[in-house]
Amino acid sequence: MAKIRILPEQLVNQIAAGEVIERPASVLRELIDNSLDAGASKIDIELDGSGRELIAVRDDGGGMSRDDMLLSLERHATSKLTSESNLFAIATLGFRGEALPSIASVSDLEIVSRDATSDFGFRLHVISGDIVHEEAVPSPRGTLVRVRSIFFNTPARAKFLKADATELSHSIRTLRTYALAYPEVSWSFRHGDSLQFVWPAGTFRERVADVFGAGIDEKLLVIEHEIRGVRVHGVLGRRELNRRGRGDQFLFVNRRPFQSTGLAGVAKGALRDWLDEGEWPFYILFIELEASGVDVNVHPAKREVRFSDERLVHAAVFEALREALKGQQTTLNELRQGFTSPIPEGTVEPPSLFTAKPPVYSLPMVQSVSTSSPAQHTPITSYQSSQPTPAAKLRAQIYQVHAKYLIAPIRSGLAIIDQHAAHERVLYERALRSFDNRTFASQQLLFPLLLELNPEEDASFREMQSEISAFGFVVREFGPRAYSVEAVPAGLRRASEVSMLHEMISEYDEFRRARLGPREALAAGFACKAAIRTGDELSTEEMTVLVDELFATQQPGSCPHGRPTFIEIKLSELDHRFGRTG
């Protein structure tokens, strides 16, 4: 009996669906592609249960006849390709004819559509890829697709879906991306019983203001550059829009959204003087070139593309960003030179979660440290070769290197400590303790601050709002996706509380995707944003306190991200490197 068998069509469809449909946002992306390719000028989107229960997309596009509706459920049936040559010059968003069959195979699907040739529409009901009902129905021109119970027949795949807030965030990100590329289309979005937003058709500038808030315009630089048939245009955010998390970077080629680690690296390289370490820029970049110069058929989910002349495209993006920076203010390095003076010793700040000095912990690993001023280095030419006395050993210092690392002598050799990661660990555990003890204190602001969020951030913020309040922030609603920040945790020393909240939301999403609980995710996001940074110079006392606090934590070896807080270099390794055998 043969061991190799041809798989049933239903199983083949479910396997193929796994390549195209990963989560509710994948369904939404495919349906939006179809609506835009149909020439829609208005697209209404509705989700229930963050897309697990319902994803509905209604458009006023060209619609389908009954025959076309039936064909649309057949794999590789499409109106967008007519010959092999079309595959290498694709002008539409969809082209494989896989979307509806893939969606139908893993959901309860309903399609209602009418084209210009019909006086009434048709309705198809499909479950697990099988048509269970069809009928003629009254319908406006266009198409309505309802997708219910995604992955109900593939429970193993359903288990890989993330928390509701995470899935909703992915869907909103998808919608925002397409809305930016198609400002001439009117969009509305409803989640459950709540109408989240309506974005009327308008200009690109108006759409950016719709998505990111009315005050965004003055924070943007215009990008416009063309080189050898490749045009790059869009907007670049000023420094105040830089984020410690990945933030908002949008890439489009011929208005098709895509992702590219290569171009992300090119952008960071072009903006190296625009970014502090660990920051990401805000940009919306549109790349336009001949359709034959880009291959969009390289990824099952159409997230990636391949350029026929990648170097040219990279050069165009690099030059476009550099050109946008011309005439701007002094570089970041020049700005830093005016702010290098340390805070005078003795400056008093209120005790708080961030500044409270810990008790002195016993730290057997680290040698005793003097808090006196560091001794002047003896010139190497006058160095006397003599054995240090025991007293000299006890005066060993902790040193800061490049305002980034601390070097501490330990019994077995040296410990090199990442000051940011170490402080993250300290703040993270302290925050969790304060959550348990409800010991957060708030500091009232003299003038409340306005926090404006995009829809994606707003969905996350609403999930974390109760924990934010317990954290010491006092935030009240102040309009659609706008909040008034009236108080912040006592002792917070960041220059911009609003910027920090934006970054905490971004970090919260990342930690939630890593399946941390809401409280742990918020504590981790806060710790990352409130911790001392690369470039922060520390006094001897501050270094000593930080090391003591780090090794008093429950997990001193890593920060909440999982990165190491310190590495140990054995004395034997140093001896080996210096060729010492005795």
C-alpha positions, 0 to 999 in steps of 0.5 A, a space after each residue: 500500500 502506498 505511503 504517500 497520499 494526496 491530501 484532501 482539498 479541505 486540508 490543502 486549503 487550510 494549510 495554504 490559509 496558514 501562509 496567508 491568514 495568520 491573525 484577524 489583521 491578516 483577514 482585514 488586510 486581504 479584504 481591504 486589498 480587494 475593496 481598493 482593487 474594486 475601486 472603492 471610495 468608501 470602506 466601512 470596517 467593523 470588528 467584534 471581539 478584536 476580530 475573533 468573533 467578527 470582521 466585516 468590511 463593506 465597500 462601494 466598489 464595483 461589486 461582483 455578479 453571482 458567477 464572479 462570487 462563486 469563482 472568487 471562492 476557487 483558489 487562484 481565480 482572479 480578475 487581476 492577472 491575465 498572463 504570465 507577463 502581468 506577474 512581473 508588473 503587478 499594479 493591483 494590491 491582490 493578484 493570487 486569487 487566494 484571499 477569499 478561499 483561504 479565509 473561507 476555509 478557516 471561518 464562517 464566511 458571508 459575502 453579499 455583493 452587487 455589480 452595476 449590471 444587476 438590479 439586486 445582489 447575491 448572498 453566499 454563506 460559506 462554512 469551512 470552504 463549503 457553500 451552505 446557502 445562496 440567495 438573491 437579496 436587495 443590496 447597494 452596489 459594492 461588496 460586504 464580507 463578514 468573517 465570523 469565528 476565525 480559526 474555529 475549525 483549526 483550534 491549534 492555530 487559534 491558540 497562537 492568537 495573542 491577547 485581545 488588545 494585541 490583536 486589536 492593535 494589529 488590526 488598527 495598525 493595518 487600517 491606519 497603514 492603508 488609510 495613509 496610503 489612500 487619503 482619497 478613500 473615506 474610512 470608518 471603524 467600529 469595534 463592538 458597539 463603539 464607533 472608533 473613528 470616521 476619516 473622510 476623504 481628503 488630502 494626504 496632509 488631512 489624513 495624517 492629521 486624522 490619524 495622528 492628531 491635529 497638532 502633528 503637521 507642525 512636527 513634520 518635515 516634507 520629503 521629496 526627492 527623485 533619482 533615475 526614475 525612483 521618486 521618494 516622497 512623504 514626511 519625516 517627524 521632527 525629533 520630538 516624534 522620535 520614540 525609544 520603541 519601534 514607533 511609527 515607520 510606514 513604507 509604501 511602494 507604488 502605494 503598497 504597504 511593505 516591510 524592509 529591514 534593509 530600508 529601515 537600516 538605510 533610514 536609521 543610517 541617514 538619520 544618525 545625527 537625528 536620533 539618540 541611541 536606541 531611538 527610532 524615527 517617525 516617517 511615512 515614505 512613499 517610493 514610486 517606480 515602474 511596476 516592472 522594477 519591483 517584485 511583489 510576489 516574494 512573500 505569502 502574506 505580501 509583506 515584503 517586496 524585491 527591487 530589481 535595482 535595490 542599490 538605487 532604491 536604497 540610495 534614493 531613500 538615503 538621499 531623500 532623508 538627508 535632503 529633508 534634514 538640510 537647514 534644520 537645527 544643530 545636530 544632536 551632538 552639538 546640542 549635547 555639548 551645551 548640556 554636559 554639566 552634571 547636576 550639582 551634588 547635594 541637589 535634593 529631590 523628593 523621595 519616590 519610586 525613582 530616587 529613593 536610596 536603598 539600604 546598604 546591602 551586603 554584596 559579597 561579590 563586589 569589593 569594598 568601594 570608597 565614595 571619595 573622589 577618584 584618585 588622579 591617575 599616575 602617569 605610566 612613566 612614573 609607575 612604581 612596580 610594587 605590590 599593593 597593600 591590603 588597604 589599597 585593595 579596599 580602596 578599589 573604585 567603580 568606574 564609569 566608561 563612556 557614560 554607558 558601562 560600569 566596571 567593578 572589581 570582584 573577587 574573581 576578576 571584573 564585572 562590567 555592568 550595563 548601567 541602563 539594563 541594571 537600572 531597568 532591573 532595579 526599577 522593574 522589581 521596585 515597581 512590582 513591589 509598589 504595585 503590591 503595596 499600593 505605595 505609589 505617590 503622585 505629583 500634581 502638575 501645575 499645568 495639565 499636559 495634553 496626551 493625544 493618541 493614535 487609534 492603535 495607541 488608544 486601544 492599548 492605553 484603554 487596556 492599561 489605564 487602570 494600572 496607569 492610575 495605580 502607578 501614580 499618573 492621573 489621566 482624564 479623558 479630554 476628547 476623542 483619543 485625547 487625555 489630560 495628564 494632571 499628575 505624574 509619579 512623584 520624583 519623575 525626572 524625565 523631560 517630557 512626561 507625554 513623550 514617556 507615556 507614548 513610549 510606555 504604551 509602545 513598550 507595553 504592547 511589546 511586553 504584552 506580545 511576549 505574554 507578560 501580564 498587564 501589570 508586569 508589562 506596564 512595570 517593564 515598559 516604565 522601567 525601560 523608559 525611566 531608567 538612566 540612559 547611555 550618556 548619563 554621567 553618574 557620581 561615585 555614590 550613584 554608581 555604588 548605590 546602583 550596584 548595591 541595588 542591582 545585586 539586591 534584586 531577585 534576578 540581577 543577571 538580566 533586565 526585563 527584556 532578557 538582556 544581560 545586566 552584567 558580564 564577568 571577566 575572570 582574572 584567569 582570562 585576563 592573565 591568559 590575555 596578557 600572557 601571564 602564566 604565574 
